[in-house]
Amino acid sequence: GSVLWPASAAVAEYLFQRGGASRSTLESQTLLELGAGNGLLSLAAAVAGYKHVIATDYESVPLDFLAYAAENINKNVPPGVIETALLDICDQDTPLPAADIAVAADVLYMPATGL
């Protein structure tokens, strides 16, 4: 969660532009971020207008930092929009949380996630 990977910036920019969707469409949707790390995509989605954002990672520390940033530092994030959850994307027995859209950026840097 301490590295801002290159694809994160590109996907965050796409989310800021709402992928061509209207803000009213996003206000009814849930976005799931897989392998959130520092949570840039989740923060971008919340600012872009998604109703609910679920940031997941297999480590709790980055998720704790993200939750703190969303609640205390980034005043553009509406309260209660971002939820964090522990999730190991390599664990094929654990179902993904329900969402309208799922995003991931630079999650294939580890051999286990590239299989």
C-alpha positions as CSV (number, residue, x, y, z in Angstrom):
1,G,0.0,0.0,0.0
2,S,3.0,2.4,0.0
3,V,3.6,2.5,-3.8
4,L,1.5,4.4,-6.3
5,W,1.7,2.1,-9.3
6,P,1.5,3.7,-12.8
7,A,-1.7,2.2,-13.9
8,S,-3.5,3.5,-10.8
9,A,-3.1,7.1,-12.0
10,A,-4.6,6.2,-15.4
11,V,-7.5,4.3,-14.0
12,A,-8.2,7.1,-11.4
13,E,-8.3,9.6,-14.3
14,Y,-10.8,7.4,-16.1
15,L,-12.9,7.3,-13.0
16,F,-12.7,11.1,-12.6
17,Q,-14.1,11.3,-16.1
18,R,-16.8,8.8,-15.1
19,G,-16.1,6.6,-18.0
20,G,-18.6,8.6,-20.0
21,A,-21.4,7.9,-17.5
22,S,-23.5,10.6,-16.0
23,R,-23.2,11.6,-12.4
24,S,-26.8,10.5,-11.8
25,T,-25.9,7.0,-13.1
26,L,-22.9,6.7,-10.8
27,E,-25.0,7.9,-7.8
28,S,-26.8,4.6,-7.9
29,Q,-23.8,2.3,-8.4
30,T,-21.4,0.4,-6.2
31,L,-17.8,0.2,-7.3
32,L,-15.5,-2.6,-6.0
33,E,-11.7,-2.0,-6.0
34,L,-9.6,-5.2,-5.9
35,G,-6.1,-4.9,-4.5
36,A,-6.7,-1.3,-3.3
37,G,-3.3,-0.7,-1.8
38,N,-3.2,3.0,-1.1
39,G,-6.8,3.3,-2.3
40,L,-6.3,6.0,-5.1
41,L,-9.0,4.3,-7.2
42,S,-11.5,4.2,-4.4
43,L,-10.9,7.8,-3.5
44,A,-11.3,8.8,-7.2
45,A,-14.5,6.8,-7.5
46,A,-15.9,8.4,-4.3
47,V,-15.1,11.9,-5.6
48,A,-16.5,11.1,-9.0
49,G,-19.9,10.3,-7.5
50,Y,-20.3,6.6,-7.0
51,K,-22.9,5.8,-4.3
52,H,-20.8,3.2,-2.6
53,V,-17.2,2.2,-2.9
54,I,-15.7,-1.0,-1.5
55,A,-11.9,-1.0,-1.3
56,T,-10.4,-4.4,-0.8
57,D,-6.9,-5.6,-0.1
58,Y,-5.2,-8.6,1.6
59,E,-3.5,-6.4,4.2
60,S,-5.3,-4.3,6.8
61,V,-2.8,-1.5,7.2
62,P,-3.3,0.1,3.8
63,L,-7.1,-0.2,4.2
64,D,-6.8,1.5,7.6
65,F,-4.8,4.4,6.0
66,L,-7.4,4.7,3.3
67,A,-10.3,4.8,5.7
68,Y,-8.4,7.5,7.7
69,A,-7.7,9.6,4.6
70,A,-11.3,9.3,3.4
71,E,-12.7,10.4,6.8
72,N,-10.1,13.0,7.9
73,I,-8.0,14.3,5.1
74,N,-9.7,14.3,1.8
75,K,-12.7,16.6,2.2
76,N,-14.0,15.9,-1.3
77,V,-14.9,12.3,-0.2
78,P,-18.6,12.2,1.0
79,P,-18.9,10.6,4.4
80,G,-19.7,6.9,4.5
81,V,-19.2,6.3,0.8
82,I,-16.0,4.2,1.2
83,E,-16.1,0.9,2.9
84,T,-12.9,-1.2,3.4
85,A,-12.8,-5.0,3.5
86,L,-10.0,-7.6,3.7
87,L,-10.0,-9.8,0.6
88,D,-7.3,-11.9,-0.9
89,I,-7.9,-12.0,-4.7
90,C,-5.9,-15.2,-4.8
91,D,-8.4,-17.0,-2.5
92,Q,-10.8,-18.5,-5.1
93,D,-13.1,-19.8,-2.4
94,T,-14.1,-16.3,-1.1
95,P,-16.9,-14.6,-3.2
96,L,-16.4,-11.0,-4.2
97,P,-18.6,-8.4,-2.6
98,A,-21.6,-7.4,-4.8
99,A,-20.9,-4.4,-7.0
100,D,-22.0,-2.9,-10.3
101,I,-18.4,-2.5,-11.5
102,A,-15.0,-3.9,-10.4
103,V,-11.7,-2.2,-11.0
104,A,-8.1,-3.2,-10.4
105,A,-4.8,-1.6,-11.3
106,D,-1.4,-3.2,-11.2
107,V,-2.4,-6.2,-9.2
108,L,-0.3,-8.6,-11.3
109,Y,3.1,-7.6,-9.9
110,M,3.2,-10.7,-7.7
111,P,3.5,-14.2,-9.2
112,A,0.5,-15.5,-7.3
113,T,-1.8,-12.8,-8.8
114,G,-0.6,-13.4,-12.3
115,L,-1.7,-16.9,-12.6
